[in-house]
Amino acid sequence: MEPFLVHIRCDTDGYTHAVTEDEFAAGRHDGRFRAVCGHVVLAAPMIEAPGRFDPECRDLLRGDSTPSGAPSVPRQERRRLRWRTRR
């Protein structure tokens, strides 16, 4: 199963980067996320239209290249359902 990715536009470089769900959850409080290409994304206001997609993220997602030192896109397993019990 493919990982769930969120596309976030970076305020510093103007590119739209691919961010994994786990990285999005980890950085949601301060608005900084690590993209699959390794770039730290400073999120632009979400009302702005997406910019051009980052070439490094695009190449990594297509499998065209793997830059040294860049994190690989992790495989995401299906989550088990969590049943809530009433008290």
Secondary structure, DSSP 4 states (H G I P E B T S, - for coil): -PPPEEEEEBTTT--EEEEEHHHHHHHTTTTEEE-TTSPEEEBPPTTSPP-PBPHHHHHHHHTS---TTPPPPPP-PPPPP-PPPP-
